[in-house]
Amino acid sequence: MKIISSVVILLISIISTNLQAASYCGELDNAYDYRDNTQRSFLATVEKHHFTPNVESLRHGNSGTLGGELSYTLMIFPNHHRALAAFGKLSLRDKTLKPAGSKYSVECFFERAIRYKPNDGIVRMVYGNYLLKAGQIDKATEQFQIAVDLDPENPTINYNLGLLYMKKKDYEQANIYAKKAYELGFPLPGLKNQLMEAGKWND
C-alpha cells in the first residue's frame, strides 16, 4: 500500500507541475511544428508578416515591436529554431527576460518549445547557446548533452557542444565532439583552429 501511495503522490506531483507550467507559460492547443513540411505554406505566411529579415536581425519590427513579432511567431510555431534564437538574443541585448511587446519571458518560450516537442534536439541546442551567453554554463552543458543525446548525428549540435567544452577548457571532450562534427561534414574550421592554437588538437 505504501508503494501504491507513493506512486499516486508522484503522479499527482507530476500532473500538478505540468499544469502549473501550462498555466504560467500558456497552452499549446493551436500550435504547429516548425519541422513539419506540410506546414511550409502557413509558416511562410507567418514569417512574411512577423519574422522578416529585419526582425531576425533585431533591427526593427514589421508591424509592431520586436518582442511582439517574435512572440507572435513563437505562439504559433513554439519550436521555431531561428525565432527562439532571435528572442534569446533580444533578451540578452535588452537585458530583460521579457522584451517589450512579448507575451511571455524568454524562459517561458523555451519551456513551451520543450514541452511542445521534447524530442527536438535543435531547440535544446538553441537553449544551450542562450544559457551559455547568459553565463549559465552548467545549465547550458545540460541542454547541449540532451541535444546530442536526442540527435547524435547532427554536425551542428556536435560542433556547438565542442565549442562549449572548449570554453570550459575540457580539451578531451572538445576534441571528441569536434571530430564527430567534422566526420559528419561540418564545414567551419573554427573549433579545430582553437584546439590547435591551444596545442590540444589530437589527430
Buried (B, 14 or more C-beta within 10 A) or exposed (E): EEEEEEEEEEEEEEEEEEEEBBEEBBEBEEBBBBBEEEBEEEBEEBBEBBBBEEBBEBEEBBEBBBBBBBBBBBBBBBBBBBBBBBBBBBBBEBEBBBBEBBBBBBBBBBBBBBBBBEEBBBBBBBBBBBBBEBEBBEBBBBBBBBBBEBBEEBBBBBBBBBBBBBBBEBBEBBBBBBBBBBEBEBEEEEBBEBBEEEEBBEE
